[in-house]
Amino acid sequence: MSLQHVEPTSSSSTPQAADLPSVQLDITGMTCAACSARVEKVLKRVPGVADAIVNLAMERADVALNDNVKVDDLVAAVEKSGYHAFPRADDAEARRAEREQREREAAQEERRTFAVLIISALLSAPLVGQMIAMAAGLSFHLPPIAELVLAAPVQVIAGTRFYRGAFKALRGGSANMDVLVALGTSAAFFYSLYHLATLGNAATGHLYFEASAVILTLIVFGKLLEARAKRSTTAAVRSLMALRPESANRLTETGTEVVPVSELRLGDHVLVKPGERVPVDGTIREGTSELDESLITGESLPVTRGEGDDITAGTINGSGALTVEATALGEDTTLSRIIRLVENAQTGKAPVQRLVDKVSAIFVPTVVAIAAMTFVVWMLVSGDFESALIAAVSVLVIACPCALGLATPTALVAGTGAAARSGILVKDIQALEVAVHVDTVVFDKTGTLTEGRPEVTDVCAFDRNSDRLLRIAASAQTASEHPLAHAMVRAAEARGLELTRPAKFEARTGRGLVAEIAGQPVAIGNAKLMDELDIDHFTADNMRRDLENQAKTSVMVAVAGRTVGVIAMADQPREGVSDALSRLKHMGIRTLMLTGDSPAVAKAIAGSIGLDDVEAGVAPDGKAARIAALRKEGATVAMVGDGLNDAPALAAADIGIAMGSGADVAMETAGITLMRSDPAMVAAALEVSRATVRKIRQNLFWAFIYNVVGIPLAAIGFLSPAIAGAAMAMSSVSVVTNAGLLRRWKAKV
């Protein structure tokens, strides 16, 4: 029952062919793994369907299509198999309305189930009292007619749902848990009814009305607990959905108007008052405030945001009023992308679940066959019809395909939900499974292990005119997006220097840049660049080495073919990075940094924060090659980067972990996206992956043990039908409750 290590895949956890169009359906009426396996099989038979995944816990089907397939055909196929299907709405607001409607219906169904449970429990109580008295050696018996009066309403009221479910399943050509319950309780009830009709009061002591009534009551009780536990495991998506405000304060020329969020357009300015949720992804144009981003990033403390900062829909504004320009709406917001990512991860199916589905497909027929064999063997050995019947009934009611079907999806839903609440977004089940086996974590330096905001520390001009040197270098860098370029521009602006846009500009990857400023060629970079341009850099290189021995990144500046100075910058390690790396080592994971920086700077930083190893001077394309080499050596590699310029390396690793951006490229390339730039989140992501897979294994163990041990014990007569029914009810409850424990997981940061 171990989960196998799988190679990384770029596909999502919805149907396997990620490039194919897909349709999502909400499925109702499923009660066990046999049901979900049946629906999956039916959908795959529809012409034009490439693949289908049905998730029992989420009650959702994801269908990949080869050809043009009408959604009505998919719905009809599901309906014909005895279940109900509803296409999921495309619009976010419509989906939220659908979810709220389903939740209301689920709440109503729970209330009905609770009422049925109370009635069944009250009617069954005297029968249970009789069982206890008999077990205590007392000769107390209710009159046979009284047993019938108590048991018959239970058989009708509580049994109707199982008869209905069994009928639909059999009509659709399958057999599910309802079939087992209906067969077992009907056998006990109608055998007792036959005895009462033929023997009258002489049937006392030979009736099994209490077995049917108690079995139904216990199973209804189990279903109620299971429904509540399942609801708790899916709380993460509901929490995220609840973050979406329904209205916004749009600013107009005449004032402020309250409009539905769906009516907002890109570029609109909205007023976010203190205490309100931000309705859109946008940029703050006026105001400063603290925002609670905990349900987006997992960061517990409010974060100060001001003019020019980007903010995310769903975050809670603090004490200040903000004017925000909308830059993303509806399905394009970060929150909507997060919800889609979490939903897709939760509908995934582990390889071991495929085996479980195959077992579930033949589970009920196999159990019925075992029950029949049990009856025959007992009749041959003892010749006692009652003993044979009771043993067969016990086999029928203890068998539980529900636990098998719920074992993996409930753990997956709970684990990915808990991760999402801490700001860890898991792309799919494959990402979880690979993360469990990671033994090497490779880090990018800038923006990952360091703050990503280097500042100029030294401006060393050969002519001692540092302002002139900085003005030339910063002017050339105005066309660059590199963090070092921004540092030079900020330093020049801080000195009040007037910058000139370069007439020509060319970035040389891994080496630097060449530009033209005021008619003069300018080169800024490392020794490789100077060698390429045949520029003498002996003096500058010595100066650069001295600076880099102080953990400062330095570049040489040449004008008109002559080096004129060196500029040095420093990027501070992120707070807590040493503790984060120590946690990874404690987990038995090797840490490595790949950087394009010089060996001196890289080694100085690596030594200060406790990295196991470092490789410097590695160009962006070289990082992917180095990771491929590590994998070839047998390592299972996780690459941690910012999700933007590290995309090739993220894709080359067994699993990519994009840290702190939440950008589209991060979510597409990385198996795991961390919503805040905290190195401790890397260890947390691997920990929650291990916890989730461990919970899946535990659930599968208990699900199989219930059946592997319970069915033989029932067959040899060791378990009474009532105890067998209790065991069946509790098997599903224990599996779902065990999975629900994952909801308490929180990232230790």
Stockholm file with secondary structure:
# STOCKHOLM 1.0

chainA/1-749         MSLQHVEPTSSSSTPQAADLPSVQLDITGMTCAACSARVEKVLKRVPGVADAIVNLAMERADVALNDNVKVDDLVAAVEKSGYHAFPRADDAEARRAEREQREREAAQEERRTFAVLIISALLSAPLVGQMIAMAAGLSFHLPPIAELVLAAPVQVIAGTRFYRGAFKALRGGSANMDVLVALGTSAAFFYSLYHLATLGNAATGHLYFEASAVILTLIVFGKLLEARAKRSTTAAVRSLMALRPESANRLTETGTEVVPVSELRLGDHVLVKPGERVPVDGTIREGTSELDESLITGESLPVTRGEGDDITAGTINGSGALTVEATALGEDTTLSRIIRLVENAQTGKAPVQRLVDKVSAIFVPTVVAIAAMTFVVWMLVSGDFESALIAAVSVLVIACPCALGLATPTALVAGTGAAARSGILVKDIQALEVAVHVDTVVFDKTGTLTEGRPEVTDVCAFDRNSDRLLRIAASAQTASEHPLAHAMVRAAEARGLELTRPAKFEARTGRGLVAEIAGQPVAIGNAKLMDELDIDHFTADNMRRDLENQAKTSVMVAVAGRTVGVIAMADQPREGVSDALSRLKHMGIRTLMLTGDSPAVAKAIAGSIGLDDVEAGVAPDGKAARIAALRKEGATVAMVGDGLNDAPALAAADIGIAMGSGADVAMETAGITLMRSDPAMVAAALEVSRATVRKIRQNLFWAFIYNVVGIPLAAIGFLSPAIAGAAMAMSSVSVVTNAGLLRRWKAKV
#=GR chainA/1-749 SS CCCCCCCCCSSCSSSSCTTSCEEEEEEECCCSHHHHHHHHHHHHHSTTEEEEEEETTTTEEEEEESSCCCHHHHHHHHHHTTCEEEECCSSHHHHHHHHHHHHHHHHHHHHHHHHHHHHHHHHHHHHHHHHHHHHTTCCCCCCHHHHHHHHHHHHHHTTHHHHHHHHHHHHTTCCCHHHHHHHHHHHHHHHHHHHHHHHGGGGTTSCCHHHHHHHHHHHHHHHHHHHHHHHHHTHHHHHHHTTSCSEEEEEETTEEEEEEGGGCCTTCEEEECTTCBCCSEEEEEECCEEEECHHHHCCCSCEEECTTCEECTTCEECSSCEEEEEEECGGGSHHHHHHHHHHHHHTCCCHHHHHHHHHHHHHHHHHHHHHHHHHHHHHHHTCCHHHHHHHHHHHHHHCCHHHHHHHHHHHHHHHHHHHHHTTEEECCHHHHHHHHTCCEEEEEIIIIIBCSCCEEEEEEETTSCHHHHHHHHHHHHTTCCSHHHHHHHHHHHHTTCCCCCCSEEEEETTTEEEEEETTEEEEEECHHHHHHTTCCCHHHHHHHHHHHTTTCEEEEEEETTEEEEEEEEECCBCTTHHHHHHHHHHTTCEEEEECSSCHHHHHHHHHHHTCSEEECSCCHHHHHHHHHHHHHTTCCEEEEECSSTTHHHHHHSSEEEEESCCCHHHHHHCSEEESSCCTHHHHHHHHHHHHHHHHHHHHHHHHHHHHHHHHHHHHTTCSCHHHHHHHHHHHHHHHHHHHHGGGGCCCCC
#=GC SS_cons         CCCCCCCCCSSCSSSSCTTSCEEEEEEECCCSHHHHHHHHHHHHHSTTEEEEEEETTTTEEEEEESSCCCHHHHHHHHHHTTCEEEECCSSHHHHHHHHHHHHHHHHHHHHHHHHHHHHHHHHHHHHHHHHHHHHTTCCCCCCHHHHHHHHHHHHHHTTHHHHHHHHHHHHTTCCCHHHHHHHHHHHHHHHHHHHHHHHGGGGTTSCCHHHHHHHHHHHHHHHHHHHHHHHHHTHHHHHHHTTSCSEEEEEETTEEEEEEGGGCCTTCEEEECTTCBCCSEEEEEECCEEEECHHHHCCCSCEEECTTCEECTTCEECSSCEEEEEEECGGGSHHHHHHHHHHHHHTCCCHHHHHHHHHHHHHHHHHHHHHHHHHHHHHHHTCCHHHHHHHHHHHHHHCCHHHHHHHHHHHHHHHHHHHHHTTEEECCHHHHHHHHTCCEEEEEIIIIIBCSCCEEEEEEETTSCHHHHHHHHHHHHTTCCSHHHHHHHHHHHHTTCCCCCCSEEEEETTTEEEEEETTEEEEEECHHHHHHTTCCCHHHHHHHHHHHTTTCEEEEEEETTEEEEEEEEECCBCTTHHHHHHHHHHTTCEEEEECSSCHHHHHHHHHHHTCSEEECSCCHHHHHHHHHHHHHTTCCEEEEECSSTTHHHHHHSSEEEEESCCCHHHHHHCSEEESSCCTHHHHHHHHHHHHHHHHHHHHHHHHHHHHHHHHHHHHTTCSCHHHHHHHHHHHHHHHHHHHHGGGGCCCCC
//
